[in-house]
Amino acid sequence: MIDHTTESTDRYIKDGTRVEKLYMSGYSEWEISFFTGIPGYIVREYIDIVKSYENEMSNNGIHFKFDGKNQKMTKMLLDNERY
């Protein structure tokens, strides 16, 4: 069993969200690491999680587009219908 404090878990979620937003806005792993202060190997782990989620959703016919300016995700079906 892995035991994490509430503070640690909150930090993981916050860091993951920051990495996801920067990655989806087109920043490189190096830039994300530099901007956030998160080590590169950890940034890579978060990006791998984002990519696996994207692949899973894509296999189900759902695609996401990140609007960096408005900082929100848009879910699109294959026919580009927006929700």
GULUMLO-224116 format. One record per residue (C-alpha): x, y, z; residue in three letters. Coordinates in steps of 0.02 Angstrom, whole numbers, padded with zeros to 5 digits, always signed. Layout:
BEGIN
XYZALA
...
***
This chain:
BEGIN
+00000+00000+00000MET
+00062+00173-00044ILE
+00034+00303+00089ASP
+00025+00484+00031HIS
-00025+00635+00132THR
-00169+00744+00076THR
-00045+00884+00041GLU
+00060+00771-00070SER
-00091+00713-00167THR
-00150+00892-00191ASP
+00024+00939-00255ARG
+00024+00793-00379TYR
-00143+00849-00449ILE
-00090+01032-00457LYS
+00076+00990-00542ASP
-00009+00870-00663GLY
-00135+01002-00712THR
+00002+01132-00740ARG
+00102+01011-00848VAL
-00053+00961-00947GLU
-00100+01142-00985LYS
+00076+01188-01040LEU
+00097+01029-01142TYR
-00071+01052-01229MET
-00021+01232-01267SER
+00130+01168-01363GLY
+00274+01190-01239TYR
+00416+01064-01241SER
+00460+00951-01096GLU
+00614+01057-01063TRP
+00514+01220-01061GLU
+00383+01145-00946ILE
+00518+01086-00827SER
+00601+01257-00831PHE
+00439+01355-00804PHE
+00370+01245-00666THR
+00529+01189-00578GLY
+00470+01009-00593ILE
+00613+00889-00640PRO
+00612+00834-00822GLY
+00585+00650-00783TYR
+00428+00694-00683ILE
+00365+00808-00822VAL
+00388+00660-00941ARG
+00284+00549-00825GLU
+00141+00676-00825TYR
+00150+00695-01015ILE
+00144+00505-01034ASP
-00015+00505-00930ILE
-00091+00642-01040VAL
-00044+00548-01199LYS
-00116+00384-01135SER
-00279+00473-01092TYR
-00284+00555-01264GLU
-00255+00385-01346ASN
-00391+00303-01242GLU
-00516+00439-01285MET
-00464+00438-01469SER
-00496+00250-01477ASN
-00672+00289-01417ASN
-00698+00421-01553GLY
-00675+00570-01436ILE
-00542+00702-01466HIS
-00491+00849-01359PHE
-00423+01016-01412LYS
-00342+01130-01284PHE
-00373+01315-01304ASP
-00220+01390-01218GLY
-00288+01567-01228LYS
-00447+01525-01133ASN
-00368+01380-01038GLN
-00508+01257-01069LYS
-00528+01090-01155MET
-00653+01064-01294THR
-00719+00889-01322LYS
-00754+00847-01504MET
-00827+00696-01588LEU
-00752+00630-01748LEU
-00876+00732-01850ASP
-00811+00888-01759ASN
-00974+00915-01666GLU
-00935+01026-01515ARG
-01009+01007-01343TYR
***
